Amino acid sequence: MNWGYISAFWTTVVMNCVQPVNWQACLPVQDWLFPAIGDYIRFKTEEPYASEKRSLEQFRLDGG
């Protein structure tokens, strides 16, 4: 993992969630952290525009 990602996560998420005014938005971790982890894994494992390519292939198979 790149240190830039860790640094960006620390400065944007951790430092903002430490402030009491943001606790209401940060507390439901399952609403934002788990989807973000899934997005990151998909980003690192798939080639660029993979979902778009799948959509186009499906469109072609449908006779379009």
Buried (B, 14 or more C-beta within 10 A) or exposed (E): EEEEEEEEEEEEBEEEBEEEEEEEEBEEEEEEEEEEEEEEEEEEEEEEEEEEEEEEEEEEEEEE
